Each structure stands twice: as C-alpha cells, then as structure tokens.
Amino acid sequence: MPKALVAGNAGFIGTHFTGYLLRLGWEVVGVDNFSTGKRENVRIYAGEKNFTFYEMDITEEVPKDDYDYIINLASPASPKKYLSLPVDTMLVNSIGVKNLLDLAKEVGAVFLLASTSEVYGDPLVHPQTEDYWGNVNPVGPRSVYDEGKRFAEAITMAYHRYDGLPVRIARIFNTYGPYMDVADGRIIPNFAYQALTGRPLTIYGDGSQTRSFCYVSDMVEGLFRLLTYEGLDGEVVNLGNPDERTVLEVAKLVVKIYGVPENFTFLPLPQDDPKRRRPDITKAKRLLGWEPKVPFEEGLRMTLEWYREVVDAGKRTV
Ligand SMILES: NC(=O)c1ccc[n+]([C@@H]2O[C@H](COP(=O)([O-])OP(=O)(O)OC[C@H]3O[C@@H](n4cnc5c(N)ncnc54)[C@H](O)[C@@H]3O)[C@@H](O)[C@H]2O)c1
C-alpha cells in the first residue's frame, strides 16, 4: 500500500483526508505544529497501526521517510487565523513548501499543494477559471495569505519545470463541514456558534456578496483524484462547488435549520473582501471526472448538527 505524508493533518481538511487514506489502507504519516489545528483531531487516528504523527513546524524540519505521496495542507486558512499569524503564514507557504518539495525530490514522491481561490484575489473575471491570473493587492492585509499561496504555487511549478518533480496544485474554494474549528472565524462556524449561543449573526456589508461552499467529503474526493490520477503532473485544478449563495441567504438558512429567530448585525466589509466567488470546475470535470455531490442544504444540516454537539458538550473548540 502507498505511504503518504500529510502536512497539516491536524486541521479541518487534514483530519478528513487522513481518515480517507487510512480507510483505503494507506500508511499515513502526519505532521503538524498545532498553530491552527487541534490535538483532538490527531487523537482520532492515534490507535491506528498505519498512522504515525510528528509534532513539527515544517518551516524547521520535516519527518523523513520513503513516501510515495506528499500532500501539503499546512497553512493557516481562515482570514482570522492568517491575519493573526501573518509572518508564520508567509513562512509556511515559502520555506515550509520548499522543505516538503526538497523531501519529495529526495524520495521521488508525487507532491500535492493545497492552494486557494484567494490567488484570484477580488476577481474581475467570474466564474474563475485556472487561466485567470487574479486581482490581488500585494500590500493589503490579506496579502500574507494570497501572496504566500501565489509564491507556494510558483515554487511548486519551479520544482516541476526545472527538476521534473511530479507536482499537482489544487485551488481550493470555500470548504465546510465537521471538524472546522468553531472559532475558525469563517462564515459557517461563525453563524453556527452565534445562532447556538443566542447571539446576533454578524454579516459584513449588506450580505449580498457571494460565496460557494463545498462539503468536505466532496473536497477530499477531488483532492484524492488529483493526487493519484495518471498524467496530471504540473496541472493546476480548481476544486470547489459552483453553487453560489449570498452570505445573507446562508445566514437565513442557518437560523431556519436551528429554528432560532432572525437576528442579524450588519458590519462594514473588511478591506479587500472578495465580492463574488465561484469556481469554474470544467477542468476538474474533464481531468478527474469530479464534481461535488452533496447539496448545500444537506451538507449544512450535517455540519450544523456537529456544531450543536460541540457547543452542547461545552467545548468552544474541538
Ligand atoms: N478550508 C477551506 O475552505 C480552504 C480554502 C482554500 C484553501 N484551503 C487550504 O487548504 C489547507 C487546509 O485548510 P484547513 O481549512 O484544513 O485549515 P486548518 O487551519 O484547519 O489546517 C491547517 C493545518 O496546518 C497546520 N500548520 C500551519 N502551519 C504549520 C507549520 N508551519 N508546520 C506544521 N503544520 C502547520 C495547522 O496547525 C493546521 O492543523 C490550507 O493550506 C488552506 O490554505 C482551505
């Protein structure tokens, strides 16, 4: 069975991705520094014979072994987290990525980078295709993440072009589901926590800005196909759900599912907040035969149920 290194395995997507590989019988080595991930997430797999974990900061060291695949999910991902860890975010996406690329080169592993739709910035093209170069403010507050990920993509392609390293890049659009930290700061955990604790739901702007949300099981399946399908070296692929919703619509659905009264607070939009966000997934459909399957209302119900359990159990975070 293949052996994989999953960097950032204690995070939201990493928890699901690790479980997916272990269920297939893969040997998984996880590495995480818990900057935004959770020890509880690592404990889920602690007893599994095919799972090993190293607490390490990948900007400093990486666990060496003869991996077949290296998957890099390590990076603060929510604006709240990366704005509070600005330099760490830039370093994990530069030095951290370089350390993993060097390891992939040394052991001949396929390398998958989790990039982001944020490389498109506040897009002037809608929906976003992979050949759109983006509209990013290089000195704005969000640039620590956006430019960090753009650098991560550039260095990944440099190892591919100049060293022939088999690399694949996933541009991940908003993903949601269980195990996304309740204190993560992104829309769905925020709304869930506020609704469950009787607070008003915070909406930035008038709520007409759009997002498209992909349920995590769909994302994991897309990432796995991009990692393992033949003939995809050097490919950059959008992964996300094109089902576009306004933020206000999401808030209304959350209060409806929880059966609580509509109570919204409107605050100014943060600087450089994208107004529209929707992936064009034509390429993912063509190369991977992949498209999201879980309807938004269904994924949202499963996710809100999980947040209810977390909050009822008195845990602010999991
Ligand atoms: N969730 C989304 O909607 C989304 C959207 C676009 C891109 N992504 C990307 O997918 C990846 C995973 O996102 P997530 O939502 O699971 O985020 P997350 O914050 O839950 O997980 C990231 C993990 O990386 C770890 N990490 C950070 N810096 C590290 C370092 N220096 N050394 C070792 N570990 C480190 C964190 O502790 C955490 O466990 C990220 O790279 C993110 O940029 C996610």
The ligand as an SDF file (V2000), in Angstrom:
LIG
                    3D

 44 48  0  0  0  0  0  0  0  0999 V2000
  -10.9850   25.1860    4.2390 N   0  0  0  0  0  0  0  0  0  0  0  0
  -11.0710   25.9430    3.1640 C   0  0  0  0  0  0  0  0  0  0  0  0
  -12.1440   26.4480    2.8360 O   0  0  0  0  0  0  0  0  0  0  0  0
   -9.8450   26.1950    2.3050 C   0  0  0  0  0  0  0  0  0  0  0  0
   -9.9990   27.0060    1.1750 C   0  0  0  0  0  0  0  0  0  0  0  0
   -8.8850   27.2520    0.3820 C   0  0  0  0  0  0  0  0  0  0  0  0
   -7.6700   26.6710    0.6720 C   0  0  0  0  0  0  0  0  0  0  0  0
   -7.5450   25.8870    1.7700 N   0  0  0  0  0  0  0  0  0  0  0  0
   -6.2210   25.3430    2.0650 C   0  0  0  0  0  0  0  0  0  0  0  0
   -6.3100   24.0000    2.4800 O   0  0  0  0  0  0  0  0  0  0  0  0
   -5.3620   23.7480    3.5270 C   0  0  0  0  0  0  0  0  0  0  0  0
   -6.0710   23.1990    4.7570 C   0  0  0  0  0  0  0  0  0  0  0  0
   -7.0440   24.1580    5.1910 O   0  0  0  0  0  0  0  0  0  0  0  0
   -7.9230   23.9190    6.5060 P   0  0  0  0  0  0  0  0  0  0  0  0
   -9.2080   24.6080    6.3090 O   0  0  0  0  0  0  0  0  0  0  0  0
   -7.9010   22.4860    6.8610 O   0  0  0  0  0  0  0  0  0  0  0  0
   -7.0870   24.7810    7.5530 O   0  0  0  0  0  0  0  0  0  0  0  0
   -6.6800   24.4500    9.0670 P   0  0  0  0  0  0  0  0  0  0  0  0
   -6.1640   25.7210    9.6450 O   0  0  0  0  0  0  0  0  0  0  0  0
   -7.7910   23.7590    9.7600 O   0  0  0  0  0  0  0  0  0  0  0  0
   -5.4870   23.4110    8.8620 O   0  0  0  0  0  0  0  0  0  0  0  0
   -4.1780   23.8010    8.5460 C   0  0  0  0  0  0  0  0  0  0  0  0
   -3.2270   22.9480    9.3910 C   0  0  0  0  0  0  0  0  0  0  0  0
   -1.8720   23.3140    9.0870 O   0  0  0  0  0  0  0  0  0  0  0  0
   -1.1300   23.3210   10.3170 C   0  0  0  0  0  0  0  0  0  0  0  0
    0.0470   24.1650   10.1450 N   0  0  0  0  0  0  0  0  0  0  0  0
    0.0940   25.5040    9.9030 C   0  0  0  0  0  0  0  0  0  0  0  0
    1.3560   25.9310    9.8500 N   0  0  0  0  0  0  0  0  0  0  0  0
    2.1640   24.8400   10.0550 C   0  0  0  0  0  0  0  0  0  0  0  0
    3.5700   24.6370   10.1310 C   0  0  0  0  0  0  0  0  0  0  0  0
    4.4210   25.6590    9.9800 N   0  0  0  0  0  0  0  0  0  0  0  0
    4.0280   23.3840   10.3630 N   0  0  0  0  0  0  0  0  0  0  0  0
    3.1800   22.3410   10.5180 C   0  0  0  0  0  0  0  0  0  0  0  0
    1.8320   22.4790   10.4560 N   0  0  0  0  0  0  0  0  0  0  0  0
    1.3220   23.7080   10.2330 C   0  0  0  0  0  0  0  0  0  0  0  0
   -2.1320   23.8790   11.3230 C   0  0  0  0  0  0  0  0  0  0  0  0
   -1.7830   23.6350   12.6650 O   0  0  0  0  0  0  0  0  0  0  0  0
   -3.4080   23.1600   10.8910 C   0  0  0  0  0  0  0  0  0  0  0  0
   -3.5610   21.9150   11.5400 O   0  0  0  0  0  0  0  0  0  0  0  0
   -4.6310   25.0720    3.7830 C   0  0  0  0  0  0  0  0  0  0  0  0
   -3.4130   25.0620    3.0930 O   0  0  0  0  0  0  0  0  0  0  0  0
   -5.5520   26.1100    3.1960 C   0  0  0  0  0  0  0  0  0  0  0  0
   -4.8320   27.2250    2.7330 O   0  0  0  0  0  0  0  0  0  0  0  0
   -8.6110   25.6420    2.5990 C   0  0  0  0  0  0  0  0  0  0  0  0
  1  2  1  0
  2  3  2  0
  2  4  1  0
  4  5  1  0
  4 44  2  0
  5  6  2  0
  6  7  1  0
  7  8  2  0
  8  9  1  0
  8 44  1  0
  9 10  1  0
  9 42  1  0
 10 11  1  0
 11 12  1  0
 11 40  1  0
 12 13  1  0
 13 14  1  0
 14 15  2  0
 14 16  1  0
 14 17  1  0
 17 18  1  0
 18 19  2  0
 18 20  1  0
 18 21  1  0
 21 22  1  0
 22 23  1  0
 23 24  1  0
 23 38  1  0
 24 25  1  0
 25 26  1  0
 25 36  1  0
 26 27  1  0
 26 35  1  0
 27 28  2  0
 28 29  1  0
 29 30  1  0
 29 35  2  0
 30 31  1  0
 30 32  2  0
 32 33  1  0
 33 34  2  0
 34 35  1  0
 36 37  1  0
 36 38  1  0
 38 39  1  0
 40 41  1  0
 40 42  1  0
 42 43  1  0
M  CHG  2   8   1  16  -1
M  END
$$$$
